[in-house]
Amino acid sequence: MPQNDRAAAASGKRILVVDDSSLVRLYCRDALEQAGFEVEQAINGIEALEKVLAQPFDLVIVDVNMPRMDGFSFLRALRRSAPDVATLPALVISTEAGELDLDDARAAGANFYLVKPVSQIDLLRHAAVLTGAST
């Protein structure tokens, strides 16, 4: 899909990027906004949970290792929330690459799991599929 068609498809789709690394948040935000997504950010699971309970999102992209509330704890809390929030698609992006990490992510409620570093192409492809912005 050409870049401007992709941006049109993503227009209005809201994504929350949750990572304690400002560099990772910036990387994701820049790529996603260039593709037409609206992006909010959170630095840990507690802040992310507050944001998803206060406003609608089409996708959450979450790291695993974060202070205060890690990604798996956030996902478990998210999946126990009100029905409209509990079904929010979740993409985990982490440096953890073991088979048990993938199993833990699935058990916590992740829809997909990618290992860092993630290319912009993979990030945008997964964001489009999970938000319904792809054609």
Order of alpha helices (4+ residues) and beta strands (2+ residues): alpha-beta-alpha-beta-alpha-beta-alpha-alpha-beta-alpha-beta-alpha
